């Protein structure tokens, strides 16, 4: 897991998230040279990983790149997923 340490808004750190492992592997090297990409079932991501991240004060950085990212909490991600 790679955590982006940044003081963006109310979050002390961000968990970078990409839609596919291959894209994550390509982009993770820009975030942190020791980054390791991995796949995770959506239910585990929403109900376990994001719960733990939020308990520690963090949020998800959706599709981060060198120019920008969308920072979202678990409820925002779940709401977004209901629309697709």
PDB file of N, CA, C and O in Angstrom:
ATOM      1  N   UNK A   1       0.843  -1.168   0.000  1.00  0.00           N
ATOM      2  CA  UNK A   1       0.000   0.000   0.000  1.00  0.00           C
ATOM      3  C   UNK A   1       0.888   1.231   0.000  1.00  0.00           C
ATOM      4  O   UNK A   1       1.895   1.280   0.707  1.00  0.00           O
ATOM      5  N   UNK A   2       0.520   2.207  -0.780  1.00  0.00           N
ATOM      6  CA  UNK A   2       1.247   3.470  -0.841  1.00  0.00           C
ATOM      7  C   UNK A   2       0.361   4.536  -0.249  1.00  0.00           C
ATOM      8  O   UNK A   2      -0.802   4.663  -0.632  1.00  0.00           O
ATOM      9  N   UNK A   3       0.886   5.291   0.662  1.00  0.00           N
ATOM     10  CA  UNK A   3       0.134   6.396   1.221  1.00  0.00           C
ATOM     11  C   UNK A   3       0.796   7.692   0.789  1.00  0.00           C
ATOM     12  O   UNK A   3       2.006   7.868   0.933  1.00  0.00           O
ATOM     13  N   UNK A   4      -0.007   8.584   0.264  1.00  0.00           N
ATOM     14  CA  UNK A   4       0.504   9.887  -0.126  1.00  0.00           C
ATOM     15  C   UNK A   4       0.452  10.761   1.116  1.00  0.00           C
ATOM     16  O   UNK A   4      -0.629  11.037   1.636  1.00  0.00           O
ATOM     17  N   UNK A   5       1.595  11.192   1.590  1.00  0.00           N
ATOM     18  CA  UNK A   5       1.629  12.067   2.756  1.00  0.00           C
ATOM     19  C   UNK A   5       1.532  13.497   2.271  1.00  0.00           C
ATOM     20  O   UNK A   5       2.459  14.024   1.656  1.00  0.00           O
ATOM     21  N   UNK A   6       0.423  14.106   2.549  1.00  0.00           N
ATOM     22  CA  UNK A   6       0.174  15.447   2.067  1.00  0.00           C
ATOM     23  C   UNK A   6      -0.852  16.088   2.981  1.00  0.00           C
ATOM     24  O   UNK A   6      -1.685  15.385   3.553  1.00  0.00           O
ATOM     25  N   UNK A   7      -0.817  17.355   3.127  1.00  0.00           N
ATOM     26  CA  UNK A   7      -1.784  18.063   3.953  1.00  0.00           C
ATOM     27  C   UNK A   7      -2.841  18.700   3.062  1.00  0.00           C
ATOM     28  O   UNK A   7      -2.981  19.923   3.051  1.00  0.00           O
ATOM     29  N   UNK A   8      -3.575  17.903   2.329  1.00  0.00           N
ATOM     30  CA  UNK A   8      -4.618  18.409   1.453  1.00  0.00           C
ATOM     31  C   UNK A   8      -5.933  18.459   2.209  1.00  0.00           C
ATOM     32  O   UNK A   8      -6.483  17.428   2.594  1.00  0.00           O
ATOM     33  N   UNK A   9      -6.421  19.658   2.414  1.00  0.00           N
ATOM     34  CA  UNK A   9      -7.690  19.799   3.111  1.00  0.00           C
ATOM     35  C   UNK A   9      -7.618  19.237   4.512  1.00  0.00           C
ATOM     36  O   UNK A   9      -6.678  19.516   5.256  1.00  0.00           O
ATOM     37  N   UNK A  10      -8.601  18.453   4.869  1.00  0.00           N
ATOM     38  CA  UNK A  10      -8.706  17.903   6.214  1.00  0.00           C
ATOM     39  C   UNK A  10      -7.998  16.560   6.378  1.00  0.00           C
ATOM     40  O   UNK A  10      -8.047  15.979   7.463  1.00  0.00           O
ATOM     41  N   UNK A  11      -7.347  16.055   5.346  1.00  0.00           N
ATOM     42  CA  UNK A  11      -6.771  14.718   5.386  1.00  0.00           C
ATOM     43  C   UNK A  11      -5.245  14.755   5.542  1.00  0.00           C
ATOM     44  O   UNK A  11      -4.566  15.418   4.758  1.00  0.00           O
ATOM     45  N   UNK A  12      -4.704  14.062   6.530  1.00  0.00           N
ATOM     46  CA  UNK A  12      -3.251  14.031   6.720  1.00  0.00           C
ATOM     47  C   UNK A  12      -2.533  13.120   5.722  1.00  0.00           C
ATOM     48  O   UNK A  12      -1.327  13.256   5.522  1.00  0.00           O
ATOM     49  N   UNK A  13      -3.269  12.185   5.089  1.00  0.00           N
ATOM     50  CA  UNK A  13      -2.670  11.314   4.077  1.00  0.00           C
ATOM     51  C   UNK A  13      -3.750  10.814   3.140  1.00  0.00           C
ATOM     52  O   UNK A  13      -4.938  10.831   3.461  1.00  0.00           O
ATOM     53  N   UNK A  14      -3.307  10.365   1.965  1.00  0.00           N
ATOM     54  CA  UNK A  14      -4.227   9.864   0.945  1.00  0.00           C
ATOM     55  C   UNK A  14      -3.759   8.504   0.449  1.00  0.00           C
ATOM     56  O   UNK A  14      -2.560   8.258   0.315  1.00  0.00           O
ATOM     57  N   UNK A  15      -4.708   7.629   0.180  1.00  0.00           N
ATOM     58  CA  UNK A  15      -4.434   6.332  -0.420  1.00  0.00           C
ATOM     59  C   UNK A  15      -4.708   6.449  -1.918  1.00  0.00           C
ATOM     60  O   UNK A  15      -5.858   6.651  -2.308  1.00  0.00           O
ATOM     61  N   UNK A  16      -3.680   6.327  -2.776  1.00  0.00           N
ATOM     62  CA  UNK A  16      -3.924   6.430  -4.210  1.00  0.00           C
ATOM     63  C   UNK A  16      -4.654   5.196  -4.741  1.00  0.00           C
ATOM     64  O   UNK A  16      -4.326   4.065  -4.383  1.00  0.00           O
ATOM     65  N   UNK A  17      -5.647   5.429  -5.599  1.00  0.00           N
ATOM     66  CA  UNK A  17      -6.477   4.347  -6.135  1.00  0.00           C
ATOM     67  C   UNK A  17      -6.621   4.540  -7.641  1.00  0.00           C
ATOM     68  O   UNK A  17      -6.963   5.625  -8.112  1.00  0.00           O
ATOM     69  N   UNK A  18      -6.353   3.465  -8.390  1.00  0.00           N
ATOM     70  CA  UNK A  18      -6.526   3.465  -9.834  1.00  0.00           C
ATOM     71  C   UNK A  18      -7.490   2.348 -10.217  1.00  0.00           C
ATOM     72  O   UNK A  18      -7.649   1.398  -9.451  1.00  0.00           O
ATOM     73  N   UNK A  19      -8.134   2.432 -11.374  1.00  0.00           N
ATOM     74  CA  UNK A  19      -9.135   1.433 -11.761  1.00  0.00           C
ATOM     75  C   UNK A  19      -8.576   0.093 -12.213  1.00  0.00           C
ATOM     76  O   UNK A  19      -9.309  -0.895 -12.252  1.00  0.00           O
ATOM     77  N   UNK A  20      -7.304   0.038 -12.553  1.00  0.00           N
ATOM     78  CA  UNK A  20      -6.739  -1.240 -12.980  1.00  0.00           C
ATOM     79  C   UNK A  20      -5.303  -1.373 -12.463  1.00  0.00           C
ATOM     80  O   UNK A  20      -4.605  -0.382 -12.248  1.00  0.00           O
ATOM     81  N   UNK A  21      -4.892  -2.614 -12.273  1.00  0.00           N
ATOM     82  CA  UNK A  21      -3.551  -2.871 -11.741  1.00  0.00           C
ATOM     83  C   UNK A  21      -2.464  -2.370 -12.684  1.00  0.00           C
ATOM     84  O   UNK A  21      -1.474  -1.793 -12.236  1.00  0.00           O
ATOM     85  N   UNK A  22      -2.639  -2.584 -13.977  1.00  0.00           N
ATOM     86  CA  UNK A  22      -1.595  -2.174 -14.917  1.00  0.00           C
ATOM     87  C   UNK A  22      -1.387  -0.664 -14.890  1.00  0.00           C
ATOM     88  O   UNK A  22      -0.251  -0.193 -14.939  1.00  0.00           O
ATOM     89  N   UNK A  23      -2.467   0.091 -14.814  1.00  0.00           N
ATOM     90  CA  UNK A  23      -2.337   1.536 -14.735  1.00  0.00           C
ATOM     91  C   UNK A  23      -1.736   1.935 -13.387  1.00  0.00           C
ATOM     92  O   UNK A  23      -0.921   2.856 -13.319  1.00  0.00           O
ATOM     93  N   UNK A  24      -2.126   1.259 -12.337  1.00  0.00           N
ATOM     94  CA  UNK A  24      -1.583   1.539 -11.001  1.00  0.00           C
ATOM     95  C   UNK A  24      -0.085   1.308 -10.966  1.00  0.00           C
ATOM     96  O   UNK A  24       0.656   2.107 -10.392  1.00  0.00           O
ATOM     97  N   UNK A  25       0.369   0.219 -11.577  1.00  0.00           N
ATOM     98  CA  UNK A  25       1.801  -0.074 -11.601  1.00  0.00           C
ATOM     99  C   UNK A  25       2.569   1.019 -12.342  1.00  0.00           C
ATOM    100  O   UNK A  25       3.656   1.421 -11.928  1.00  0.00           O
ATOM    101  N   UNK A  26       1.992   1.487 -13.431  1.00  0.00           N
ATOM    102  CA  UNK A  26       2.645   2.520 -14.222  1.00  0.00           C
ATOM    103  C   UNK A  26       2.706   3.845 -13.451  1.00  0.00           C
ATOM    104  O   UNK A  26       3.745   4.505 -13.441  1.00  0.00           O
ATOM    105  N   UNK A  27       1.626   4.226 -12.820  1.00  0.00           N
ATOM    106  CA  UNK A  27       1.550   5.511 -12.131  1.00  0.00           C
ATOM    107  C   UNK A  27       2.165   5.496 -10.733  1.00  0.00           C
ATOM    108  O   UNK A  27       2.667   6.521 -10.273  1.00  0.00           O
ATOM    109  N   UNK A  28       2.133   4.363 -10.060  1.00  0.00           N
ATOM    110  CA  UNK A  28       2.631   4.282  -8.683  1.00  0.00           C
ATOM    111  C   UNK A  28       4.103   4.656  -8.588  1.00  0.00           C
ATOM    112  O   UNK A  28       4.534   5.214  -7.579  1.00  0.00           O
ATOM    113  N   UNK A  29       4.867   4.360  -9.609  1.00  0.00           N
ATOM    114  CA  UNK A  29       6.289   4.694  -9.594  1.00  0.00           C
ATOM    115  C   UNK A  29       6.515   6.201  -9.485  1.00  0.00           C
ATOM    116  O   UNK A  29       7.532   6.638  -8.945  1.00  0.00           O
ATOM    117  N   UNK A  30       5.583   6.991  -9.992  1.00  0.00           N
ATOM    118  CA  UNK A  30       5.697   8.445  -9.891  1.00  0.00           C
ATOM    119  C   UNK A  30       5.388   8.934  -8.477  1.00  0.00           C
ATOM    120  O   UNK A  30       5.908   9.960  -8.040  1.00  0.00           O
ATOM    121  N   UNK A  31       4.541   8.193  -7.770  1.00  0.00           N
ATOM    122  CA  UNK A  31       4.140   8.579  -6.420  1.00  0.00           C
ATOM    123  C   UNK A  31       5.210   8.181  -5.410  1.00  0.00           C
ATOM    124  O   UNK A  31       5.584   8.972  -4.544  1.00  0.00           O
ATOM    125  N   UNK A  32       5.698   6.951  -5.528  1.00  0.00           N
ATOM    126  CA  UNK A  32       6.646   6.423  -4.554  1.00  0.00           C
ATOM    127  C   UNK A  32       7.392   5.263  -5.209  1.00  0.00           C
ATOM    128  O   UNK A  32       6.767   4.316  -5.686  1.00  0.00           O
ATOM    129  N   UNK A  33       8.686   5.327  -5.236  1.00  0.00           N
ATOM    130  CA  UNK A  33       9.489   4.295  -5.917  1.00  0.00           C
ATOM    131  C   UNK A  33       9.319   2.908  -5.300  1.00  0.00           C
ATOM    132  O   UNK A  33       9.522   1.908  -5.989  1.00  0.00           O
ATOM    133  N   UNK A  34       8.956   2.823  -4.035  1.00  0.00           N
ATOM    134  CA  UNK A  34       8.784   1.514  -3.393  1.00  0.00           C
ATOM    135  C   UNK A  34       7.336   1.034  -3.440  1.00  0.00           C
ATOM    136  O   UNK A  34       6.978   0.072  -2.760  1.00  0.00           O
ATOM    137  N   UNK A  35       6.509   1.695  -4.236  1.00  0.00           N
ATOM    138  CA  UNK A  35       5.091   1.349  -4.315  1.00  0.00           C
ATOM    139  C   UNK A  35       4.883  -0.020  -4.956  1.00  0.00           C
ATOM    140  O   UNK A  35       5.625  -0.429  -5.850  1.00  0.00           O
ATOM    141  N   UNK A  36       3.863  -0.707  -4.479  1.00  0.00           N
ATOM    142  CA  UNK A  36       3.472  -1.995  -5.054  1.00  0.00           C
ATOM    143  C   UNK A  36       1.974  -1.963  -5.332  1.00  0.00           C
ATOM    144  O   UNK A  36       1.173  -1.726  -4.428  1.00  0.00           O
ATOM    145  N   UNK A  37       1.604  -2.199  -6.571  1.00  0.00           N
ATOM    146  CA  UNK A  37       0.194  -2.214  -6.950  1.00  0.00           C
ATOM    147  C   UNK A  37      -0.396  -3.585  -6.658  1.00  0.00           C
ATOM    148  O   UNK A  37       0.292  -4.601  -6.745  1.00  0.00           O
ATOM    149  N   UNK A  38      -1.681  -3.602  -6.309  1.00  0.00           N
ATOM    150  CA  UNK A  38      -2.363  -4.868  -6.074  1.00  0.00           C
ATOM    151  C   UNK A  38      -3.839  -4.713  -6.382  1.00  0.00           C
ATOM    152  O   UNK A  38      -4.392  -3.616  -6.306  1.00  0.00           O
ATOM    153  N   UNK A  39      -4.472  -5.830  -6.733  1.00  0.00           N
ATOM    154  CA  UNK A  39      -5.912  -5.870  -6.987  1.00  0.00           C
ATOM    155  C   UNK A  39      -6.632  -6.153  -5.683  1.00  0.00           C
ATOM    156  O   UNK A  39      -6.094  -6.795  -4.781  1.00  0.00           O
ATOM    157  N   UNK A  40      -7.859  -5.661  -5.600  1.00  0.00           N
ATOM    158  CA  UNK A  40      -8.676  -5.893  -4.417  1.00  0.00           C
ATOM    159  C   UNK A  40     -10.136  -5.906  -4.849  1.00  0.00           C
ATOM    160  O   UNK A  40     -10.553  -5.058  -5.638  1.00  0.00           O
ATOM    161  N   UNK A  41     -10.913  -6.851  -4.347  1.00  0.00           N
ATOM    162  CA  UNK A  41     -12.349  -6.832  -4.661  1.00  0.00           C
ATOM    163  C   UNK A  41     -12.987  -5.527  -4.173  1.00  0.00           C
ATOM    164  O   UNK A  41     -12.622  -5.004  -3.120  1.00  0.00           O
ATOM    165  N   UNK A  42     -13.929  -5.015  -4.941  1.00  0.00           N
ATOM    166  CA  UNK A  42     -14.581  -3.752  -4.601  1.00  0.00           C
ATOM    167  C   UNK A  42     -15.206  -3.795  -3.212  1.00  0.00           C
ATOM    168  O   UNK A  42     -15.102  -2.826  -2.460  1.00  0.00           O
ATOM    169  N   UNK A  43     -15.852  -4.899  -2.864  1.00  0.00           N
ATOM    170  CA  UNK A  43     -16.494  -4.989  -1.548  1.00  0.00           C
ATOM    171  C   UNK A  43     -15.465  -4.890  -0.417  1.00  0.00           C
ATOM    172  O   UNK A  43     -15.725  -4.251   0.603  1.00  0.00           O
ATOM    173  N   UNK A  44     -14.309  -5.516  -0.594  1.00  0.00           N
ATOM    174  CA  UNK A  44     -13.251  -5.440   0.423  1.00  0.00           C
ATOM    175  C   UNK A  44     -12.683  -4.015   0.503  1.00  0.00           C
ATOM    176  O   UNK A  44     -12.394  -3.511   1.589  1.00  0.00           O
ATOM    177  N   UNK A  45     -12.531  -3.385  -0.648  1.00  0.00           N
ATOM    178  CA  UNK A  45     -12.052  -2.005  -0.696  1.00  0.00           C
ATOM    179  C   UNK A  45     -12.983  -1.075   0.066  1.00  0.00           C
ATOM    180  O   UNK A  45     -12.535  -0.269   0.881  1.00  0.00           O
ATOM    181  N   UNK A  46     -14.296  -1.191  -0.204  1.00  0.00           N
ATOM    182  CA  UNK A  46     -15.274  -0.302   0.423  1.00  0.00           C
ATOM    183  C   UNK A  46     -15.528  -0.613   1.891  1.00  0.00           C
ATOM    184  O   UNK A  46     -15.629   0.300   2.711  1.00  0.00           O
ATOM    185  N   UNK A  47     -15.631  -1.880   2.223  1.00  0.00           N
ATOM    186  CA  UNK A  47     -16.077  -2.261   3.568  1.00  0.00           C
ATOM    187  C   UNK A  47     -14.943  -2.530   4.553  1.00  0.00           C
ATOM    188  O   UNK A  47     -15.182  -2.626   5.757  1.00  0.00           O
ATOM    189  N   UNK A  48     -13.713  -2.651   4.057  1.00  0.00           N
ATOM    190  CA  UNK A  48     -12.596  -2.917   4.960  1.00  0.00           C
ATOM    191  C   UNK A  48     -11.497  -1.865   4.845  1.00  0.00           C
ATOM    192  O   UNK A  48     -11.210  -1.153   5.807  1.00  0.00           O
ATOM    193  N   UNK A  49     -10.883  -1.768   3.670  1.00  0.00           N
ATOM    194  CA  UNK A  49      -9.735  -0.881   3.521  1.00  0.00           C
ATOM    195  C   UNK A  49     -10.103   0.583   3.750  1.00  0.00           C
ATOM    196  O   UNK A  49      -9.434   1.271   4.521  1.00  0.00           O
ATOM    197  N   UNK A  50     -11.150   1.064   3.097  1.00  0.00           N
ATOM    198  CA  UNK A  50     -11.522   2.465   3.275  1.00  0.00           C
ATOM    199  C   UNK A  50     -11.992   2.762   4.693  1.00  0.00           C
ATOM    200  O   UNK A  50     -11.788   3.869   5.191  1.00  0.00           O
ATOM    201  N   UNK A  51     -12.615   1.794   5.345  1.00  0.00           N
ATOM    202  CA  UNK A  51     -13.020   1.989   6.739  1.00  0.00           C
ATOM    203  C   UNK A  51     -11.776   2.220   7.593  1.00  0.00           C
ATOM    204  O   UNK A  51     -11.744   3.139   8.410  1.00  0.00           O
ATOM    205  N   UNK A  52     -10.757   1.389   7.406  1.00  0.00           N
ATOM    206  CA  UNK A  52      -9.504   1.533   8.161  1.00  0.00           C
ATOM    207  C   UNK A  52      -8.798   2.841   7.831  1.00  0.00           C
ATOM    208  O   UNK A  52      -8.291   3.515   8.728  1.00  0.00           O
ATOM    209  N   UNK A  53      -8.759   3.204   6.555  1.00  0.00           N
ATOM    210  CA  UNK A  53      -8.112   4.452   6.140  1.00  0.00           C
ATOM    211  C   UNK A  53      -8.798   5.641   6.809  1.00  0.00           C
ATOM    212  O   UNK A  53      -8.127   6.544   7.309  1.00  0.00           O
ATOM    213  N   UNK A  54     -10.127   5.644   6.821  1.00  0.00           N
ATOM    214  CA  UNK A  54     -10.850   6.757   7.428  1.00  0.00           C
ATOM    215  C   UNK A  54     -10.696   6.786   8.947  1.00  0.00           C
ATOM    216  O   UNK A  54     -10.670   7.865   9.539  1.00  0.00           O
ATOM    217  N   UNK A  55     -10.593   5.629   9.583  1.00  0.00           N
ATOM    218  CA  UNK A  55     -10.352   5.603  11.032  1.00  0.00           C
ATOM    219  C   UNK A  55      -9.043   6.302  11.380  1.00  0.00           C
ATOM    220  O   UNK A  55      -8.906   6.899  12.447  1.00  0.00           O
ATOM    221  N   UNK A  56      -8.082   6.217  10.457  1.00  0.00           N
ATOM    222  CA  UNK A  56      -6.786   6.852  10.663  1.00  0.00           C
ATOM    223  C   UNK A  56      -6.750   8.288  10.132  1.00  0.00           C
ATOM    224  O   UNK A  56      -5.702   8.933  10.155  1.00  0.00           O
ATOM    225  N   UNK A  57      -7.894   8.787   9.655  1.00  0.00           N
ATOM    226  CA  UNK A  57      -7.989  10.174   9.206  1.00  0.00           C
ATOM    227  C   UNK A  57      -7.735  10.408   7.733  1.00  0.00           C
ATOM    228  O   UNK A  57      -7.738  11.555   7.285  1.00  0.00           O
ATOM    229  N   UNK A  58      -7.515   9.346   6.963  1.00  0.00           N
ATOM    230  CA  UNK A  58      -7.194   9.494   5.556  1.00  0.00           C
ATOM    231  C   UNK A  58      -8.394   9.425   4.640  1.00  0.00           C
ATOM    232  O   UNK A  58      -9.534   9.282   5.083  1.00  0.00           O
ATOM    233  N   UNK A  59      -8.114   9.530   3.357  1.00  0.00           N
ATOM    234  CA  UNK A  59      -9.131   9.442   2.315  1.00  0.00           C
ATOM    235  C   UNK A  59      -8.480   8.817   1.083  1.00  0.00           C
ATOM    236  O   UNK A  59      -7.280   8.544   1.077  1.00  0.00           O
ATOM    237  N   UNK A  60      -9.274   8.597   0.054  1.00  0.00           N
ATOM    238  CA  UNK A  60      -8.777   8.013  -1.189  1.00  0.00           C
ATOM    239  C   UNK A  60      -8.472   9.111  -2.204  1.00  0.00           C
ATOM    240  O   UNK A  60      -9.245  10.056  -2.365  1.00  0.00           O
ATOM    241  N   UNK A  61      -7.354   8.976  -2.875  1.00  0.00           N
ATOM    242  CA  UNK A  61      -6.990   9.842  -3.989  1.00  0.00           C
ATOM    243  C   UNK A  61      -7.299   9.051  -5.254  1.00  0.00           C
ATOM    244  O   UNK A  61      -6.531   8.172  -5.647  1.00  0.00           O
ATOM    245  N   UNK A  62      -8.418   9.364  -5.884  1.00  0.00           N
ATOM    246  CA  UNK A  62      -8.887   8.606  -7.029  1.00  0.00           C
ATOM    247  C   UNK A  62      -8.151   9.048  -8.286  1.00  0.00           C
ATOM    248  O   UNK A  62      -8.171  10.221  -8.659  1.00  0.00           O
ATOM    249  N   UNK A  63      -7.498   8.080  -8.931  1.00  0.00           N
ATOM    250  CA  UNK A  63      -6.792   8.294 -10.189  1.00  0.00           C
ATOM    251  C   UNK A  63      -5.779   9.438 -10.096  1.00  0.00           C
ATOM    252  O   UNK A  63      -5.799  10.348 -10.925  1.00  0.00           O
ATOM    253  N   UNK A  64      -4.895   9.400  -9.094  1.00  0.00           N
ATOM    254  CA  UNK A  64      -3.923  10.499  -8.974  1.00  0.00           C
ATOM    255  C   UNK A  64      -2.910  10.484 -10.110  1.00  0.00           C
ATOM    256  O   UNK A  64      -2.528   9.427 -10.612  1.00  0.00           O
ATOM    257  N   UNK A  65      -2.492  11.656 -10.495  1.00  0.00           N
ATOM    258  CA  UNK A  65      -1.422  11.789 -11.479  1.00  0.00           C
ATOM    259  C   UNK A  65      -0.576  12.986 -11.079  1.00  0.00           C
ATOM    260  O   UNK A  65      -0.793  13.565 -10.014  1.00  0.00           O
ATOM    261  N   UNK A  66       0.361  13.357 -11.893  1.00  0.00           N
ATOM    262  CA  UNK A  66       1.271  14.439 -11.526  1.00  0.00           C
ATOM    263  C   UNK A  66       0.598  15.811 -11.511  1.00  0.00           C
ATOM    264  O   UNK A  66       1.154  16.762 -10.962  1.00  0.00           O
ATOM    265  N   UNK A  67      -0.590  15.928 -12.107  1.00  0.00           N
ATOM    266  CA  UNK A  67      -1.252  17.228 -12.196  1.00  0.00           C
ATOM    267  C   UNK A  67      -2.387  17.408 -11.192  1.00  0.00           C
ATOM    268  O   UNK A  67      -2.560  18.502 -10.653  1.00  0.00           O
ATOM    269  N   UNK A  68      -3.168  16.350 -10.931  1.00  0.00           N
ATOM    270  CA  UNK A  68      -4.301  16.505 -10.018  1.00  0.00           C
ATOM    271  C   UNK A  68      -4.839  15.145  -9.588  1.00  0.00           C
ATOM    272  O   UNK A  68      -4.397  14.098 -10.061  1.00  0.00           O
ATOM    273  N   UNK A  69      -5.805  15.196  -8.679  1.00  0.00           N
ATOM    274  CA  UNK A  69      -6.477  13.993  -8.213  1.00  0.00           C
ATOM    275  C   UNK A  69      -7.842  14.372  -7.663  1.00  0.00           C
ATOM    276  O   UNK A  69      -8.093  15.536  -7.350  1.00  0.00           O
ATOM    277  N   UNK A  70      -8.705  13.404  -7.549  1.00  0.00           N
ATOM    278  CA  UNK A  70     -10.006  13.600  -6.926  1.00  0.00           C
ATOM    279  C   UNK A  70      -9.945  12.950  -5.553  1.00  0.00           C
ATOM    280  O   UNK A  70      -9.776  11.735  -5.451  1.00  0.00           O
ATOM    281  N   UNK A  71     -10.080  13.745  -4.499  1.00  0.00           N
ATOM    282  CA  UNK A  71     -10.015  13.233  -3.136  1.00  0.00           C
ATOM    283  C   UNK A  71     -11.434  12.961  -2.667  1.00  0.00           C
ATOM    284  O   UNK A  71     -12.284  13.851  -2.665  1.00  0.00           O
ATOM    285  N   UNK A  72     -11.682  11.689  -2.261  1.00  0.00           N
ATOM    286  CA  UNK A  72     -13.028  11.303  -1.852  1.00  0.00           C
ATOM    287  C   UNK A  72     -12.978  10.402  -0.635  1.00  0.00           C
ATOM    288  O   UNK A  72     -12.049   9.616  -0.449  1.00  0.00           O
ATOM    289  N   UNK A  73     -14.015  10.542   0.195  1.00  0.00           N
ATOM    290  CA  UNK A  73     -14.143   9.638   1.336  1.00  0.00           C
ATOM    291  C   UNK A  73     -15.022   8.453   0.928  1.00  0.00           C
ATOM    292  O   UNK A  73     -15.537   8.400  -0.190  1.00  0.00           O
ATOM    293  N   UNK A  74     -15.179   7.529   1.833  1.00  0.00           N
ATOM    294  CA  UNK A  74     -15.908   6.283   1.548  1.00  0.00           C
ATOM    295  C   UNK A  74     -17.351   6.549   1.115  1.00  0.00           C
ATOM    296  O   UNK A  74     -17.826   5.954   0.147  1.00  0.00           O
ATOM    297  N   UNK A  75     -18.041   7.427   1.816  1.00  0.00           N
ATOM    298  CA  UNK A  75     -19.435   7.717   1.461  1.00  0.00           C
ATOM    299  C   UNK A  75     -19.550   8.327   0.065  1.00  0.00           C
ATOM    300  O   UNK A  75     -20.476   8.003  -0.679  1.00  0.00           O
ATOM    301  N   UNK A  76     -18.622   9.199  -0.289  1.00  0.00           N
ATOM    302  CA  UNK A  76     -18.641   9.803  -1.621  1.00  0.00           C
ATOM    303  C   UNK A  76     -18.393   8.757  -2.705  1.00  0.00           C
ATOM    304  O   UNK A  76     -19.011   8.798  -3.769  1.00  0.00           O
ATOM    305  N   UNK A  77     -17.495   7.827  -2.434  1.00  0.00           N
ATOM    306  CA  UNK A  77     -17.213   6.770  -3.411  1.00  0.00           C
ATOM    307  C   UNK A  77     -18.424   5.859  -3.571  1.00  0.00           C
ATOM    308  O   UNK A  77     -18.787   5.499  -4.690  1.00  0.00           O
ATOM    309  N   UNK A  78     -19.048   5.485  -2.460  1.00  0.00           N
ATOM    310  CA  UNK A  78     -20.240   4.633  -2.539  1.00  0.00           C
ATOM    311  C   UNK A  78     -21.355   5.332  -3.300  1.00  0.00           C
ATOM    312  O   UNK A  78     -22.053   4.700  -4.093  1.00  0.00           O
ATOM    313  N   UNK A  79     -21.530   6.622  -3.070  1.00  0.00           N
ATOM    314  CA  UNK A  79     -22.555   7.388  -3.784  1.00  0.00           C
ATOM    315  C   UNK A  79     -22.250   7.417  -5.273  1.00  0.00           C
ATOM    316  O   UNK A  79     -23.150   7.235  -6.093  1.00  0.00           O
ATOM    317  N   UNK A  80     -20.996   7.643  -5.630  1.00  0.00           N
ATOM    318  CA  UNK A  80     -20.586   7.686  -7.033  1.00  0.00           C
ATOM    319  C   UNK A  80     -20.871   6.330  -7.705  1.00  0.00           C
ATOM    320  O   UNK A  80     -21.336   6.288  -8.844  1.00  0.00           O
ATOM    321  N   UNK A  81     -20.596   5.244  -7.008  1.00  0.00           N
ATOM    322  CA  UNK A  81     -20.799   3.913  -7.574  1.00  0.00           C
ATOM    323  C   UNK A  81     -22.278   3.582  -7.797  1.00  0.00           C
ATOM    324  O   UNK A  81     -22.601   2.784  -8.677  1.00  0.00           O
ATOM    325  N   UNK A  82     -23.159   4.170  -7.032  1.00  0.00           N
ATOM    326  CA  UNK A  82     -24.587   3.922  -7.233  1.00  0.00           C
ATOM    327  C   UNK A  82     -25.090   4.567  -8.516  1.00  0.00           C
ATOM    328  O   UNK A  82     -26.138   4.183  -9.036  1.00  0.00           O
ATOM    329  N   UNK A  83     -24.355   5.537  -9.025  1.00  0.00           N
ATOM    330  CA  UNK A  83     -24.760   6.255 -10.239  1.00  0.00           C
ATOM    331  C   UNK A  83     -24.309   5.563 -11.521  1.00  0.00           C
ATOM    332  O   UNK A  83     -24.781   5.912 -12.603  1.00  0.00           O
ATOM    333  N   UNK A  84     -23.408   4.591 -11.420  1.00  0.00           N
ATOM    334  CA  UNK A  84     -22.940   3.942 -12.641  1.00  0.00           C
ATOM    335  C   UNK A  84     -23.542   2.566 -12.803  1.00  0.00           C
ATOM    336  O   UNK A  84     -23.253   1.877 -13.782  1.00  0.00           O
TER     337      UNK A  84
END
